[in-house]
Amino acid sequence: MKRSNAITAYFIGLLMVFGGSPAMALPEDREQPIRITADSASRFEATGETHYTGNVELTQGSLRINADRVVVQQQQNGAGIIVATGNPARLKQTPTEQRGPVTASAERIEYRQDLDTVKLVHNARIEQEGAIVTGATIDYDVGAQQVKASAAASPEDKQRVEVIIPPGALERSSEP
């Protein structure tokens, strides 16, 4: 049971991706401005969306997202949704000064600030300090610290969930 808890703790720690919670990123990340560069941008006031296309780069502190397209949707409650798409879209963030950066990629990366969730869709991959999780989709509920990696839904797509844990990682994650 102790080994199972260590695997779960390591898996959850690995998947702390976005700055949705101070425990997930360098403390100063959320205090930094969001900067977006792209080849073009279009704002749609009626829907509250801004579309960025062509070599898009979004940064906020240690967070960096690179994608072909990013859509930022502002909700009426002030929360936002960021959807990055690409072949693949890529994310990199440093969770703490003591841990190496988390890198993630997928054809679609969705961050919902109102639900505090991150979803990696189609060829999802996340990596930190040699540990790797891949699958068709990876869902992370930041508040609940719950992770779900899923295989492809269709039998034609053979992508399965794969978790690679480097030697010694289980012992490090079970230390106090």
Disulfide bonds with the S-S distance in Angstrom:
none
